[in-house]
Amino acid sequence: MQSKLEENLQLLPADELARRVAKVTSHMRDLGMDAVLAGDNANLYYLTGRVFCGYVFVAADGRVMYFLRRPSELKGDNIHLIRKPEDMAPHIAGAIGGAPTVGLMMDDTPYSLIARLQKMLGDGASIANGSQVMRLARAVKTKLEIEMMAASGVRQASVYRELPRVYEPGMTDLEFQFEIERELRRAGCLGQFRLSGPELEIFMGNVLTGENADNPSPYDFAMGGAGMDPSLPVGADGTLIKPGKPVMVDMNGNFTGYMTDMTRTYVAGEAPEIAVRANRLSADICRAISEAARPGVECKALYELAVRMVEEAGMADYFMGHSYHAGFVGHGIGITVNEMPVLAPRSRDVLEAGNTYACEPKFVIPGVGAVGVENTYVVEAEGPAHCITVLDENIIPLL
């Protein structure tokens, strides 16, 4: 067996790496860049299949270099060991020379490091926001990426099927969530809920019941909740799960480094008729959007489709919240839970084959709570989008 200290840094098959690099360089050229330099975990994972301390440099001609700090024992071609970012300068200058424009991950990198990297590149170089290059490349998944997401979806769905078994009468939402987290981890969930951007954070997911579902959160999530503490104001807050009050479960689907997003609604006892009707409408919206989600379709049109269905059903006051309404009905997903494309009213995104998105039409009904379903879909080259988190879309009994 190969020692861990002798592992290759590059875990992706050569043909898979070539496909990903080709996408990166295509978008790089479209946006007028000569290279990108990525050091954030999501893009390191995308370009190598692992997370390490260092950087990946991709030139517009397809050349790739790896700059490695830790673990320094990793092996492979085109690896340069560095102690500090400045050690990259001669290698990068030799690869692109002249007066290049280099894309840095400005959306996820502190300003102080951006300034340091800019100085390292030299006076002749200019910098641009390379985050958009990587977002566009990662938005269209390869076959391997979709397979990894599908594997996560199977395991996430298997845990959700077991949730009635771990529920006990008298539980609070927190106690129920603790048991869900345990089941997810036992099934192999990595626990990491990777998000892009500094303004989003959550631990393992969201469980909402009762009036807490109408507590707005500062985060740009579909649902809120007060949370356990003002330092993380989202999700379960200790509300008792009462008979007839829906419990919305939106928990972690990261089993492979590629996530699926999935929400189901449960109830102890019998759910109110309006909750059943809203949950059924949510499932109908998911199906309608998946049927319409084909290459070339504008994402804002899919959002508008959802709004029309909600208005026709007389549910607009409850759609995507009540005291606060989230401004989208779906989002791209993959290595992070908030990728392109975005299904929102002002979205400029246009669907492509290989896009993966989570559709989450949810409702918050005063005096009842939150209901709705969420599924993860793959946009196919032909035909409707394919759902990879298949499970019963009715409100699921806990008892």
Summary of the structure (lengths in Angstrom):
residues: 399
radius of gyration: 22.4
end to end distance: 48.2
largest distance: 70.3
contacts: 1390
relative contact order: 0.12
helix: 35%
strand: 22%
